[in-house]
């Protein structure tokens, strides 16, 4: 909690758990689904209906990193891996991230699409 400058208080929760949840929400939000923020989100859900070629995976990797840089500047991505499962047409995304405020601790974010 901190004072908001006008006599009230606001919460300020930026622990790694809440940042992990914010990153998951960002990744799983379909690009174009937010009216006032058409660039918010990624196209990873669409990738289920596309062939998982190396070009498509590289495009998604770049899109994920750009989305995090743009909409979650509190996060530093230490490592990212996108692993396709061609038999099930699934993609596993793993991010090792840390907070800009806490560089010593890291959190793993895993998303299965």
Protein Blocks (a to p, Z undefined) as FASTA:
>chain_A
ZZehiopacdddfbfklmmmmmmmmmmpcghiamklmmgccfklmmmmpccdfklmmmmm
mmmmmmmmmmmmmbccfbdcddddfknopacdddddddfklmkbccdddddZZ
